[in-house]
């Protein structure tokens, strides 16, 4: 089985990263009711001023922090759009999932990288308010 690394923008505003054995695109969502996702993590971000410059740090946290389950059925009706993770996000995700290093230290700092901002725009406006 192949493993696909995906990001999904949910109707709640959350942005998830996960793996799945299903090759799926946004166009295929209407054909399914659920997607089996593995090891989902939610992205969070915070903005701060440093030397008069606005920076944003994006980090990860467990999507469902009170369980050790690895597989979840995700209803496609809760997905706004879905896309492939880029190589840098995959590396950070794998590091987070494997437990290498301190999870608080595993962050993707894209404050100066336009490519991540473009990807977020492609999958919808990133809302910094996560529902838990």
C-alpha positions as CSV (number, residue, x, y, z in Angstrom):
1,X,0.0,0.0,0.0
2,X,1.1,3.5,-0.7
3,X,1.1,6.2,1.9
4,X,-0.1,9.7,0.9
5,X,0.7,12.8,3.0
6,X,-2.2,15.2,3.0
7,X,-3.4,18.5,4.4
8,X,-7.1,19.2,4.8
9,X,-8.9,22.4,5.6
10,X,-12.0,21.6,7.6
11,X,-15.3,23.4,7.9
12,X,-14.3,24.2,11.5
13,X,-11.4,26.2,10.3
14,X,-8.8,23.6,11.4
15,X,-5.9,22.7,9.2
16,X,-4.9,19.0,9.5
17,X,-2.0,17.0,8.3
18,X,-2.3,13.2,8.1
19,X,-1.5,10.1,6.1
20,X,-3.9,8.0,4.2
21,X,-3.7,4.9,2.0
22,X,-6.3,6.4,-0.3
23,X,-5.1,8.5,-3.2
24,X,-7.6,11.4,-3.0
25,X,-8.0,14.9,-4.4
26,X,-10.6,17.6,-3.7
27,X,-12.4,16.6,-6.9
28,X,-12.9,13.1,-5.6
29,X,-14.4,14.1,-2.3
30,X,-18.0,14.0,-3.6
31,X,-17.6,10.3,-4.4
32,X,-16.9,9.3,-0.8
33,X,-18.5,9.6,2.6
34,X,-15.4,9.1,4.7
35,X,-11.7,9.0,4.4
36,X,-9.6,6.8,6.7
37,X,-6.9,9.0,8.0
38,X,-3.9,8.1,10.2
39,X,-1.9,10.0,12.7
40,X,-3.8,13.3,12.3
41,X,-2.2,16.5,13.7
42,X,-3.7,20.0,13.8
43,X,-1.6,23.0,12.8
44,X,-1.7,26.0,15.0
45,X,-0.1,29.4,14.5
46,X,0.8,32.4,16.5
47,X,2.0,35.8,15.4
48,X,4.5,38.0,17.1
49,X,6.5,41.1,16.6
50,X,10.3,40.9,16.5
51,X,12.5,43.8,15.6
52,X,9.4,45.6,14.3
53,X,8.6,42.7,11.9
54,X,5.5,40.6,12.1
55,X,6.4,36.9,12.2
56,X,4.3,33.8,12.2
57,X,5.3,30.4,13.6
58,X,3.3,27.3,12.6
59,X,3.4,24.3,14.9
60,X,1.6,21.0,15.3
61,X,-0.4,19.3,18.0
62,X,-2.4,16.1,18.2
63,X,-5.8,16.5,16.6
64,X,-7.5,14.4,19.2
65,X,-5.1,14.7,22.2
66,X,-7.0,12.5,24.6
67,X,-6.6,9.2,22.7
68,X,-3.8,7.0,21.4
69,X,-5.8,5.9,18.4
70,X,-3.9,6.2,15.1
71,X,-6.8,5.7,12.6
72,X,-9.9,7.9,12.3
73,X,-12.7,8.1,9.8
74,X,-13.0,11.7,8.6
75,X,-16.4,12.6,7.1
76,X,-15.8,14.3,3.8
77,X,-18.7,16.7,4.5
78,X,-16.4,18.3,7.0
79,X,-13.6,18.9,4.5
80,X,-13.5,22.2,2.5
81,X,-10.5,21.1,0.5
82,X,-7.6,18.6,0.5
83,X,-4.0,18.9,-0.9
84,X,-0.7,17.1,-0.8
85,X,1.8,18.2,1.9
86,X,5.1,19.6,0.6
87,X,8.4,18.0,1.4
88,X,9.3,20.3,4.2
89,X,5.9,19.8,5.9
90,X,6.3,16.0,5.5
91,X,9.7,16.0,7.2
92,X,8.3,18.1,10.1
93,X,5.2,15.9,10.3
94,X,7.3,12.7,10.3
95,X,9.5,14.1,13.0
96,X,6.5,15.0,15.1
97,X,4.7,11.7,14.7
98,X,7.9,9.6,15.4
99,X,8.4,11.5,18.7
100,X,11.9,12.5,17.8
101,X,12.8,15.6,19.8
102,X,10.6,17.7,22.0
103,X,7.2,18.3,20.3
104,X,7.2,21.9,21.6
105,X,10.4,22.4,19.6
106,X,9.2,20.9,16.4
107,X,7.9,24.0,14.5
108,X,7.8,25.0,10.9
109,X,8.8,28.7,10.9
110,X,7.5,29.9,7.5
111,X,7.6,33.6,8.5
112,X,9.8,34.5,5.6
113,X,8.8,31.8,3.1
114,X,6.2,32.8,0.5
115,X,5.7,29.2,-0.7
116,X,3.9,28.1,2.4
117,X,1.6,31.2,2.4
118,X,0.8,30.4,-1.3
119,X,-0.1,26.8,-0.3
120,X,-2.3,28.0,2.5
121,X,-4.1,30.3,0.1
122,X,-4.6,27.4,-2.2
123,X,-6.4,25.4,0.5
124,X,-8.3,28.3,2.0
125,X,-7.7,31.2,4.4
126,X,-5.9,30.0,7.5
127,X,-7.8,30.8,10.6
128,X,-5.7,30.9,13.7
129,X,-8.6,30.0,16.0
130,X,-8.7,26.3,16.4
131,X,-11.8,24.6,17.8
132,X,-11.0,21.9,20.4
